[in-house]
Amino acid sequence: MPVSRRTLLSTVAAGSAAASIPAALAGPAAAASPPGDVVGKISAGYQGWFACPGDGAPIGGWWHWSRDRFQPPSPGNTTIVSWPDLTELAHGYPTAYPNLGDGRPARLFSSYDQQTVDTHLRWMRDYGIDTAALQRFNPFGDEGPTRDTMAVKIRAAAEATGRKFYIMYDVTGWTNMQSELKTDWDTKMSAHTASPAYARQNGRPVVCLWGFGFADPGRPFAPGPCLEVIDWFKARGCYVIGGVPTWWRQGINDSRPGFGDVYHAFHMISPWMVGRAASPADLDSYHADVNVGDYADCQALGIDYQPCVLPGDLSSGHRRHGDYYWRSLYNMIRLGSQGLYVSMFDEFNEGNQIAKTAPTAAHVPAGTGIRALDEDGTACSADYYLRITADGGRMLKGLLALTATRPTPPTVNGGPGPDPTRDLAAGRPTAESGHTQVYGPGNAVDGNPGTYWESTNHAFPQWLQVDLGAATAVTRVVLRLPPGWETRTQTLHIQGSTDGGAFTTLAGAADRTFDPATGNRATIACAATASRYVRVTFTANTGWPAGQASSLEAYAA
């Protein structure tokens, strides 16, 4: 299995803070090439490298799902950091992961299933992704036959959905790439250019060569052999894109020096950005210190510029419910880029996928710590990053006005929203009017039915409050007492607030009976009013002169 791009690259600081674009560069792009299948278009990298036992793939095993591909993926034998949403796939393959948070078996997809490829290309069509860049690592080993068939499957799906595709060679670890690239193109991949779905630019079939000039042991090639390969593909009539280091123009940091002629030989330059920026502010720094100069250099030499845009690493908490991705898109479109390269469509290994992803903890294996899309407290639909891509494509093409403000809501028409089976209060910060002895408010959200909150005695009213982290339309609150306690009735009402200051009523004052025969539980329906802070106020208790709760749970629709 090829070493991943991230493990070979270390993040390099972008330098000074963001600066504005020079006036000469602020207008519409003066493209080196007219619109085609990559210029003026949204392209997305497609790995297509997941296989499962029983799917018929020649490589066999759990390709790219497991470190040991002959053992099922599990928390201790995995290569992934994000979990895909399989809702629209006809079937998946059972793993050794724990069940999902909602109790369903933890299953994964195979890229080798034609239905998977068809679904992914249909998503590209539905969300405005014009072109798929099919990744192709060294095919002269055991993975070659599987990759050969994946090209056939992508071709069929692209033809059926009206998408374009092209071959993107990754030279990582490919010792004999100078000769074998040519052999592979002449004997296998060039045949796909006969397809009406094969991407063309300026009338030429598109090929991308990713990895020349990177300063790491996995790509030790000298400038001469790299330039010879580029010229060979150009002589074959190809339009050649270069997937190059972030600092290609200056020949520093992740770029080897002395590669200027290699970089400038490409028809299009596509600098890498994965693992570089952790925040929108980092993206702004790269925009000012790297991208502006890159664009000017390409414009001066008649080279098309296709920068990398990315949603951010979900596993590291970079996404900021879409603000990171939109900043990446906005910065590269306001620059005047001729096209955009989304990294990546299905990269669940590095957490920067835009394909449909588990939206809540109910959709990932329980107890694994894998982040769902709502990891920062904001509910996001499984297709959220595809919808952002669609809006970014519209902005690139002038169908949406240039805007720094993300126009894409995390959920559509308020849904699907948070999983209705998930307790939004679990483990969240609490507040109170007061408590007695050791019975503090944290006991009500710790998941332990034997611990409880008890207010200051003999002094009603008293209140208990939880901070859900984000405003959510809470539709029910569940209060519990320890299971062995005798029956009692507490009089209480529930309020909600978005700021912790002004509260509105979610459920009016009423007597709530807690009976051990029915679990010592009271379920209270609430007005579906967006609330970040949920407060329960107690005014009476027939069993003890205080408010009491072993659990305060909050649920959304």
Secondary structure, DSSP 4 states (H G I P E B T S, - for coil): -PPPHHHH-------SPP-PPPGGGSSS---SS-S-SSTTSEEEEE------TTS--TT-S-TTT-SSTTS--BTTB---SS-B--TTSS--EE-SSPPBTTS---EE--TTSHHHHHHHHHHHHHTT--EEEEEE---SSTTHHHHHHHHHHHHHHHHHHT-EEEEEEE-TT-TTHHHHHHHHHHHTGGGGGGSTTB-EETTEEEEEEE-TTBSSTT----HHHHHHHHHHHHHTT-EEEEEE-TTTTTT-TTB-TT-HHHHHTSSEEEE--TTT-SSHHHHHHHIIIIIHHHHHHHHHHT-EE--EE----GGGT--GGGHHHHHHHHHHHHHT-S-EEES-SS-TTTT---S-B--SGGGSBTTS-PPPTTTTS----TTHHHHHHHHHHHHHTTSS---SS----SSBTTBS-S-TTS-TTTT--EEES---TT--GGGGGSS-TT--EEPPTT---EEEEEEEEEEEEEEEEEEE--TTSPPEEEEEEEEEESSSSS-EEEEEEEEEEE-GGGTSEEEEEEEEEEEEEEEEEEEEESSSSS-EESEEEEEE-
